[in-house]
Amino acid sequence: MELKRVVVTGLGAITPLGNSVNETWTNAIAGKSGAGPITLFDASLFKTQFACEVKNFDPLDHFDRKEARKYDRYSQLAITAATEAIVDSGLDFEKENLDRIGVIFSAGIGGIRTFEEEVGNYYLNKEKGPRFNPFFIPKMIADIATGHISMIYGLRGPNYATVSACASSTNAIVDAYNLIRLGKANAFVTGGAEAAVTESGVGGFNAMYAISTRNDSPETASRPFSKSRDGFVMAEGAASLILEELEHAKARGAKIYAEVIGGGMSADAYHLTASHPDGLGAKLVMRNALEDAEMQPEDIDYINVHGTSTPVGDVSEVKAILDVFGEYSYKLNISATKSMTGHLLGAAGATEALFSVLAIRDQIVPPTINFEEGDEDPEIDYNLNFTFNKSQKREIRAVLSNTFGFGGHNASVIVKKYTE
């Protein structure tokens, strides 16, 4: 069968860099950090006392009080980003066949704050007998944001969440892309959301020694490819993309940001939390994405890497790039935008896919910030262009975006400049 072409027609974001796509992208291009002291709870007794939080978000600016109480923070962020993307796309749902518009929206964890609050209240008051909010389970589960988006807009197409840790929202995008090109839907609201900057979220990652403890300088704590890196910086937020079948988009006169051209998936099959030291799963997922896109390595101009600022992960991803792209690796731009946003966990892939689309639109590569001369890691080849500290203008025809998750889950998506 002839596969349909899939394009991006809408974008939405609420991130540590801004509460809209334009604010987020402007700050990313400027190389700003979204990190700061934790305000969502008292972190004074924790090893890590900072994170990349969404700033100045009041749910009552977006929902009425009764409605807001039904949503965990992660769902509030998801709906907010999805709404911006839908408005941006110009889709008029009164004129659309809503049976053929779906929602695939991810979370790596879901409603962890709701879980904390409900279980905590139970144990504080257990002598009174079990008392739980009737919205406890619906607020907590990782698929509920997807359900809410579909109910708000009446979208009856395929509807589910992908859960693959930090690869979750890239998997969501790839699934939406595949269903559209197979003719199963006209359009999807896709993306991811996470709101795990909580006591158990930070405490759990601290117990694993996974996150930075650079409390004296939060803004410089996420430092991918630097020798002094000591773990990722937790973040929260959401990003959404509207994917649409090309002819459907053209028929309604939609603006087209970029084309989704390929997706890959793989597993490390190696370790609970660590990447394979030789990047075996990373190599495989990039090759799978290139094969799916019917592209050669030389067709890619920029890689938005997973680049979390962990000791093993950064090195293994560089090894994988050098293996897959060979000598052409030195002609690529590479950047780790988590240096600015922090790690949005289940929302990371969608945020970085959004950055990839905007990089194509504006022909500019956002930077990897916080690198300092003298902080080179002997295991990393600095002849590669990591786009350190300052955005770079260049011709960008296509971008590969990588995400790797705990459990060895790997997903990559390729977007390219749209041409007729």
Disulfide bonds with the S-S distance in Angstrom:
none
